[in-house]
Amino acid sequence: MKKVIAAFNMTLDGFCDHTAGLPDEEIHQHYTELLGRGSAILYGRITYQLMEFWRTFLENPSEEKAMNDFAMAIDKIPKIVFSHTLKNVDWKSATIANRDLKETVLALRQHSGNDIFIGSRSLIIQLMKLNLIDEYQICIYPVVAGSGLPLFDDISNRTIFKLVNTKIFKGGAVTLYYEPKNKRETTNH
């Protein structure tokens, strides 16, 4: 069965901010390869609109091949956008979700194909609460942002993870690959 993978960037102090990281050629190549192995990526409105930035590289390529390759990979992968305010999207490979998050993920799992990526903090939190994420790929940048949105916010269930892999990048970033263990404990806050 295909996996639901939360693939996300965060700073050393635990905040999610795509603009605070230091992506270099190696990281862009990593994510290009990752997207090439996916059947879809799910976004919330805010992250989707942030990722639209990469469309400009299709029309006006960068001098950096890795950035252009990433732009082509993000353009190619089907994107499903969850939003209460967006009614349509004009990116050819994107659609607005026509059912709720849980139903969408369960339906996507039934189709043949590659893994499903979750690329938005809000969706990761919702799917974590539903116990529908099979793997977390957290890329930690060697940056202290000082403020921002924590990845694991508003979580009331304790989840224990098993580290299954690591990837160290020359620029100092590290991707940690975790799988949640079956045991989940509820804590009272």
Protein Blocks (a to p, Z undefined) as FASTA:
>chain_A
ZZddddddddfkopacfklpccdfklmmmmmmmmmmpcbdcddfklmmmmmmmmmmmmmc
cfblklmmmmmmmmmpccddddfkbmbdcbfkbccdfbdfklmmmmmmmpgcdddddfbf
klmmmmmmnopafbdcddddfbdehiacdfbgoiabdcddddfbdcddfkopacdddddd
fbdcdddZZ
